[in-house]
Amino acid sequence: MDGTIRDVKARHEQYLLSLPGVVSVGIGRGNDGREEIVVGLDRPRPRTSRRIPATLEGYPVRSDVRGRMRAL
C-alpha cells in the first residue's frame, strides 16, 4: 500500500464522484475490521457498480446505497 487510506481516498475521490449516481466517498471498516473506502450511491446502479474497483492501491472498496444527498 502506497500511503495512508486518506491519501488513497484523496487521489481517487474526484474520479469516483464523477461516476453516475455516486454521492459520497468515505472511509469505513469492513466486517473484518480492516479500513476500507466506502462509495455511496444514490440508488442501485449496476453499471456504475461495475466501474468501481474492488481495491484501490491495496485498500478494499465497498459500495453502499445511501440515497440522494441534499444540504439542509
Residue pairs with C-beta under 8 A, 6 or more apart in sequence:
1 8
1 57
1 58
1 59
2 8
2 57
2 58
3 11
3 57
5 27
5 35
5 36
5 37
5 59
6 27
8 37
8 56
8 57
8 58
8 59
9 25
9 26
9 27
9 37
9 56
11 57
12 25
12 37
12 56
13 25
16 22
16 25
16 39
16 52
17 25
19 48
19 51
19 52
20 45
20 47
20 48
21 41
21 42
21 43
21 45
21 48
22 39
22 40
22 41
22 42
22 48
22 52
23 40
23 41
23 42
23 66
23 67
23 68
23 69
24 38
24 39
24 40
24 66
24 69
25 37
25 38
25 39
25 40
26 37
26 38
26 40
27 35
27 36
27 37
27 38
28 35
28 36
28 37
28 38
28 62
29 35
29 36
30 36
30 60
30 62
34 60
35 59
36 59
36 60
36 61
36 62
37 56
37 59
37 60
37 61
37 62
38 61
38 62
38 63
38 64
39 52
39 61
39 62
39 63
39 64
40 63
40 64
40 65
40 66
40 69
41 48
41 49
41 63
41 64
41 65
41 66
42 65
42 66
42 67
42 68
42 69
43 65
43 67
44 65
49 63
52 61
52 63
53 61
54 60
54 61
55 61
